Amino acid sequence: MKSRVALGIEYRGTDFCGFQYQQNGRSIQTELETALSRIANEEIQIKFAGRTDSGVHATNQVISFDCSNSRSSLAWLDGTNTYLPQDIAVHTVQKVDTSFDPRRSCAWRRYMYIFGESKWIPAIGRELATWIPYPLDAGRLNSEVQVLVGEHDFTSFRSAHCQSKSPFRLVHSVAVIRYRDFVVMDIVANAFLQKMVRNIAGTLLAISNRKVKDLESVLHARDRKFAGATAPPDGLYLAQIFYENFENLSQLRLPLIIGQGLPNESNGVKPYTT
């Protein structure tokens, strides 16, 4: 009889074509399935909570798979990490029942978009944030994004290639905070449209540069042409997937570039609870 295992993983998306398997590119899914198959001694196929695009990072993506051969949690953790490349790591192992689905079982998802302020693009960490040569007004941008809270038609912020049947999404919480030389957009929603977070982030930059008046008018326009350019993938992190009965899998893991561990007063990020 097969058992089901869930893993919390992190990755630096810079050198991948995206999370999901693609025929002509390096994918995170392929690397994970290859490593897990070696530990399981059988072919493993995974399911995952969210499909991140090329260049997008994750600190707590969640996957699951079924396996006929029993392995300890330590074996899954250490063994899989042994066979993974340096830009992917497993940090959490959880035995789950066969009803668990990483995408369908989650209550909400959390993304963070990080802007770094620097007169030059740094050599170390250049791919871990979106770098801009001028200061952002985090207080003003935080006021702007509050219009996104609630259920709205996010057509203005969806990709032209988005395949979702509905443009409506429920945003539970959103904030723009400053932490040292970083400005972070922290957004929680039931689900996200393709490139939705990056398009919101790009519109915040356009507002800062006075190319767009305000976020409310863009949201209500329901037309992509009124929003700003899509922000680069470098600053985007999938940071939390929340499940009602799996606390270990549901932890918020902050990108190391702004902090480490659970939310605290020093980094300004607040825990979200339903």
Beta strands, then each sheet from edge to edge (+ up, - down):
strand 1: 3-11
strand 2: 47-48
strand 3: 57-67
strand 4: 88-96
strand 5: 108-117
strand 6: 130-132
strand 7: 150-153
strand 8: 168-179
strand 9: 182-189
strand 10: 236-242
sheet 1: 2+ 3- 1+ 4-
sheet 2: 2+ 3- 10- 5+ 6+
sheet 3: 2+ 3- 10- 5+ 9- 8+ 7-
end
